[in-house]
């Protein structure tokens, strides 16, 4: 290998190393984020986030790919509180969906007018709670999008200045 080929190989390796921090790619139906997180669709149509290089963190499961990616972005940036909030709110949506399903079934099967009224009220409360949880989740997801956009902007600036954007861990 001559000097020119060695230089090209070195440049390619460095570029790949830096892109690892901002790169999102598909790997056989999975989504790889930052070279550290794998988002995988499960048989239950849920999305599981695992860390690739470590088995320390247990997998997190989400309803949508959007919430899964938001979790990974926030976790990568070290915003553990917001990442936990995404997990919590996503679980709340699951819980409320189940309550709505149960209350709907009871409401439909009720023959007593008072009982129907009680479960109709419970359904209304469930839908209001779900709407509030979804709004909170949307806010956290938008925060994640904003932070992700900043990562890409920092990457572009760093490439111009040839500075690393993340500390080596």
MONOR-V49226 format. One record per residue. N is the residue number from 0. RES is the residue in one small letter. SS is DSSP state (hx for helix, st for strand, lp for the rest). PHI is phi as a letter, one per 30 degrees, with the letter a starting at -180 (NA if undefined). OMEGA is omega in whole degrees, 0 to 359 (NA if undefined). Layout:
BEGIN
n: {N:N}
res: {RES:RES}
ss: {SS:SS}
phi: {PHI:PHI}
omega: {OMEGA:OMEGA}
END
This chain:
BEGIN
n: {0:1:2:3:4:5:6:7:8:9:10:11:12:13:14:15:16:17:18:19:20:21:22:23:24:25:26:27:28:29:30:31:32:33:34:35:36:37:38:39:40:41:42:43:44:45:46:47:48:49:50:51:52:53:54:55:56:57:58:59:60:61:62:63:64:65:66:67:68:69:70:71:72:73:74:75:76:77:78:79:80:81:82:83:84:85:86:87:88:89:90:91:92:93:94:95:96:97:98:99:100:101:102:103:104:105:106:107:108:109:110:111:112:113:114:115:116:117:118:119:120:121:122:123:124:125:126:127:128:129:130:131:132:133:134:135:136:137:138:139:140:141:142:143:144:145:146:147:148:149:150:151:152:153:154:155:156:157:158:159:160:161:162:163:164:165:166:167:168}
res: {x:x:x:x:x:x:x:x:x:x:x:x:x:x:x:x:x:x:x:x:x:x:x:x:x:x:x:x:x:x:x:x:x:x:x:x:x:x:x:x:x:x:x:x:x:x:x:x:x:x:x:x:x:x:x:x:x:x:x:x:x:x:x:x:x:x:x:x:x:x:x:x:x:x:x:x:x:x:x:x:x:x:x:x:x:x:x:x:x:x:x:x:x:x:x:x:x:x:x:x:x:x:x:x:x:x:x:x:x:x:x:x:x:x:x:x:x:x:x:x:x:x:x:x:x:x:x:x:x:x:x:x:x:x:x:x:x:x:x:x:x:x:x:x:x:x:x:x:x:x:x:x:x:x:x:x:x:x:x:x:x:x:x:x:x:x:x:x:x}
ss: {lp:lp:hx:hx:hx:hx:hx:hx:hx:hx:hx:hx:hx:hx:hx:hx:hx:hx:hx:lp:lp:lp:lp:st:st:st:st:lp:lp:st:st:st:st:lp:lp:lp:st:st:st:st:st:lp:lp:lp:lp:lp:st:st:st:st:st:lp:lp:lp:lp:lp:lp:lp:lp:st:st:st:lp:lp:hx:hx:hx:hx:hx:hx:hx:hx:hx:hx:hx:hx:lp:lp:lp:hx:hx:hx:hx:hx:hx:hx:hx:hx:hx:hx:hx:hx:hx:hx:hx:hx:hx:hx:hx:hx:hx:hx:hx:hx:hx:hx:hx:hx:hx:lp:lp:lp:hx:hx:hx:hx:hx:hx:hx:hx:hx:hx:hx:hx:hx:hx:hx:hx:hx:hx:hx:hx:hx:hx:hx:hx:hx:hx:hx:hx:hx:hx:hx:hx:hx:hx:hx:hx:hx:hx:hx:hx:hx:hx:hx:hx:hx:hx:hx:hx:hx:lp:lp:lp:lp:lp:lp:lp:lp}
phi: {NA:d:d:d:d:d:d:d:d:d:d:d:d:d:d:d:d:d:d:e:d:b:d:b:b:c:b:h:i:c:c:c:c:h:i:b:c:c:c:b:d:c:d:d:i:c:b:c:c:b:d:d:d:b:c:d:d:d:d:c:c:b:d:b:d:d:d:d:d:d:e:d:d:d:d:d:d:i:d:d:d:d:d:d:d:d:d:d:d:d:d:d:d:e:d:d:d:d:d:d:d:d:d:d:d:d:d:d:d:d:c:d:d:d:d:d:d:d:d:d:d:d:d:d:d:d:d:d:d:d:d:d:d:d:d:d:d:d:d:d:d:d:d:d:d:d:d:d:d:d:e:d:d:d:d:d:d:d:d:d:c:i:c:d:c:b:d:d:c}
omega: {181:185:181:179:178:180:178:179:179:179:180:179:180:179:179:179:180:180:179:182:183:189:174:182:176:180:180:179:178:177:179:182:177:182:184:186:176:175:187:177:181:179:179:183:172:182:183:178:176:174:187:189:183:176:182:182:177:180:176:183:184:179:184:178:180:179:178:179:179:178:182:180:181:179:179:182:178:178:187:181:179:178:177:180:177:180:182:182:178:177:177:178:177:181:181:176:179:178:179:179:180:182:177:180:179:179:181:182:182:177:180:182:180:180:177:180:179:183:173:177:178:178:179:178:179:180:178:178:181:179:179:179:179:177:178:179:178:179:180:178:178:175:179:179:180:180:179:177:178:177:182:178:177:179:180:178:180:178:178:181:182:177:177:182:178:174:175:181:NA}
END
